[in-house]
Amino acid sequence: MGKEILSALSLLGVAAVWGATFYFVREALQDIAPFHFLFYRFMVASVFLLPWAVKTRLSRIPKALLHGSAAGLLLFGGYAFQTVGLQYTSASKAAFITGLSVVMVPFLEAAAKRKAPPIRILVATSLAAAGLGLLSLQGSLNLSYGDRLVFLCALCFAGHVVVIDRVTHLHGSTALALVQLVTVTLLSASFLPWEPSRVVWSARALEALVVTSVLATSAAYLIQVRAQRYLSASAAAVILTTEPVFGALVAFLFGGEVLGPRQILGCALILGGMVGAQERRPQPEGFTGGTQRGYP
């Protein structure tokens, strides 16, 4: 019981850090161009994770290249759309729209398995869609440009979750995570020549780099893998749905953003949809929620 409680609290901390990054990234983008920020964030995260990869045997990395690169491509798409989208929308809206990825996961799984999702999932998605409308739709009843980019980010993150769910038991978690981070670093670097070199290392930019690279990327992924060894997949997912709540809270406390009654109702509907969409999934034999036994 002690390990379960500690794991739940650790995962709640991960959700809090991820939610807080929306505000920090939005502030940093005033000083650093989007793909430059992504490059530095994931380069630092990769270097930070490297000692753990060495400790758990570098020989496992080549075996994880194919699956890790595929997951890294989706991860890059998610962060790229999110980082660019944050320039055109508020941090609280971006946090909640990104949270829709939790609702998308069952549908992507259903498509992969060629099996229609249950009615409960359809109801949950309708709730989340209604909440998204209340939160994001403006007078013209159209999503803003930034909202659409962040929606694509949510789709990429949902695809990433599905890919990881299917391959995580095949590889060591540290090796798989490192390949993903390096993939995002290289893809971000490939966009640098086409982006204006706008890098001002202000205090807020350095603060955002530390929070996002060390805490929200390297440390968060390691904590998540270890915490899910003692929590069911459904319990972990419900805990992580608190991420957008923390995002809105940080934006309110530090960013001066205001959520009116309509936005609060929209947030509540989205959270209801995300929680309602969760279901326990059968795991491969020997799978403990984060990685296969014997693969740290």
N, C-alpha and C positions, 0 to 999 in steps of 0.2 A: 504493500500500500504506500509506503514511504516513497519508493521510486516512481510510482504512478503519479503521486501528487507533485513531486519534484519535476517530473517530465512535463506535466500539464502546466506548471508555473513557468518552466523554461520555454515551452512553446508559446505561451501567452506573451512572454518577453520578446520572442521573435516577431510575433504579430505586431507588438507595440513598436519595435524598431522599424519594421517594414512600413507601417502606417506613417511613422514620423518622417520617413525619407521623402515623401511627396513634398513637404514644406521645404526641407533642406535642398533638394534638387532644384526646385523652382527658384529658390534664392540664388543658388550657385550658377544657374543658367544666365543670370544677368552679367556674369563675369567670364564664363567659359562657354564656348560653342558646344552644342549638344554632343557631337561625335567625339570631340576632344575630351569632354567630360567622361563619356563612356569608356574611352580608351584608357584614361588614367585610372578610373575606378576599377576596371577589371584587371588591368595590369598589376595594380597594387594588391588586389584580392588574390590574384594568381600567385604572386610572390609570397604573400602571407600564408597561403595554403600549402606551398611547396614543402616545407619541413614535415608536415603531416604525411604527404605523399611519399617522401623519402623514408619516413619511419615505418610506413606500412607497405614497403616494397614498390620500387619504381617499375618492376617487371610487369605489374598489372596494368600499367598505362596503355601499352600498345594494344592490348586486348579490348580496351574500352574506347579506342579511337573512333570506330564507326558509329556506335550508339551515342557516344559522348558528343561527337561532332554534330549529329542530327539534333540532339537535344540542345546543344549550344546554338545552333542556327535558329531554333524557335525562341530560345532565351534571348538571343540578340534582337530578333524581331520584336519581342515584347518590350525590352528595355529601350530600343530605338524609337518605336512608336510612342512609348510613354514619355521619354525624355523630350522629344520634339513636341509632343502634344501638350506638355506642361507649360510650354511657352504661350499657348493660346487658350488655356482654360485654368480654372482655379485648382488649388491643391486638393480641396475637399471633394470636388466633383471628380477629379482624376482618381482619387482613392476609391470612391464608390464604384465608378465605372470599371476600374481594374478588378474590383471584387466580383464582378459578374463572371469572371473566368471560372469561379467555383460552380456556377450554374451551368456553364457551357460544357464542363467535363463529362457529365453523364451523356450528353447528346453526341459528343465526339466518340465516346466509348460505344454508344449504340450504333453509330455509323460504322465503326470498325468491326463490330460483331454482327452487323446486319440484323439488329434486333431493335424494335421500336421501344422507346423509353416508356415506363409506366405512367398512368394518368397523374399520379402524385408529382412526378417530375414536371409534367406539362403545367400543372397548377402552380408549382413553385416558380417556374420560369415566367409565367404570366404575371405573377406578383412582382418579380424582379424587374420585368420590362415596364410595368406600370410605375414602379418606383423610379426607374431610370428616367421615364418621361417627366415625372414631377420634379425630379432633381435637375435635369439638364435642358429640357425643351424650353425655348425662349418664346417671345411674342410671335415669331414667324413659324412656330411649331417645327423648327428644324434644329437638329443637333449642330452645335458650332463645329468649326474645323478641328479645333483641339479635341472636342469630345469624340469625333469620329476617329481620330488618330489613336486616342486612348482605348476606344472600343476594339480596334485592330490589335492593340497591345494585349487586351484581355483575351482575344482569340488565340494569339500566339502563346500566352501563358497557359491557357487551357490545353492546347496541343502539347506543350512541354510537359504538363502534369501527366497526360495520357502516355506519352513516350516513356517517361521515367517510370511510371507504374508498370510498364511492360518489360523493361530491361534492367531495373535496379537490382533484381535478384541474380543477375548474370555477372555482375562486376562488383569490385570493391567500391564502396561509396566514395572514398577519398579520391581514387583514381578517376571515377566517373565525374565527380564534381570538378576536379582540376582540368580535365579535358574540356568540359563545358566552359569554364572560365577563360581558358586560353583561346578557345574558339571565338568567344565574344570579343576578346582583346584583339585578335587578328582581324576579324570582320570590322570592328570599329576603326582600326588603323587603316583599312582599305578605303574608308570614306574620308579620311583626313585631307587628301590632296584636293578634294572637291568642296571643302568647307573652309570659309574664311578663318584664318588662324587667330581666334580671339580668346586669349588666355590671360587672365589677370588673377594672380594668386592673392586674392583678398582674404581677410579672416573668415568670411562666410564661405568662400570657395574651399578653403582648406578644411574648415569644419565639416562641410558637406562631403568632401572626399574621404575623410576619416570615418564618418558615420556610415556612409554607403559602402565603402570598400571593405573595411575591416569588420564592422558590426553587422551591416545589412546584407553582406554577400558571403565572405568567408566564414565568419563565426556563425551566422544565422543558418547556413546550410548544414554545417557540422552539427549544430545543436538540434536542428530538425530531425536529422537522420538518427541521432542517438535517442532523442525523446520518443520517436515513434516505435522504438523497440519495446516500449512499455505501455503504449497507447494503441487502441484500435485505429484503423484508418478513418472511420467515421468520427470518432472522438477528436482526433487531431484536426480534421477538416473543420469541425464546428468551432474549435478553439481559434483556428486561423481566420475564420470569418470576422473576428473582431478587428482585423487589420484596418478596414476602412473607418471603423469607429475611432480608432486611435488617430488615423489620418485627419479626420474632421476635427477631433479634439485639439491636435497640435496646430492645425490651421487657425482654429478659433483662438487659442491661447497666445500664439506667437505671430500669426500672420494677419490678425485683425479681420479675418473673414467672418461673415455673419450668415447663419443658417436660419431662415424664416420658417414659419409653420409648414409651408408647402414642401420645403427642402427636408425638414425633419421627418415629415410623413413619407416622403420618397425614400429617405434613408431607412426608415423602419420597414417599408415594403421590400426593399432590396435585401436587407438582413433576413427578413422572414423568408424570402425566396431562396436565399443561399442556404439557410439552415434546413429548409424543407426539401432541398434537392439532394441532401446528403443521404447516402445509403452505405451499408457495410458491403464490401466487395470480397469475393473469395480470393485468397492469396495462394500463390504457388507453394508447394510443399517445401518446408524449411524457411519460408519467408516470414520475417518477424515484424514487418511494418516499415522498416527502413532499409534493410539490406539482408542478403542471405546469410545464414549462420556461417561464421568463419571469415566474413569479409568486413573488416572495419571500415 
